[in-house]
Amino acid sequence: MAGSFESERKAIEAEESKLAERRKRLQEREQSERQKLIGKSVLMKASEDQLDTILKRMKALGLDETIKRLA
């Protein structure tokens, strides 16, 4: 019986490992898509100083407040 518990534990660990890898790949794909969107946006036309100012302001306001003010 102890062996069956151990094999079940190992099977669960293997499934968790596969799931963690799937989550990682999904996160990487999402990040890639966000980067593509940013690359196509008007932000790519901003100078380094302008972009730095925008990002600092967004950080200070928070994303929701920034979106609200831009709407």
Long-range contacts (C-beta under 8 A, 24 or more apart in sequence): none
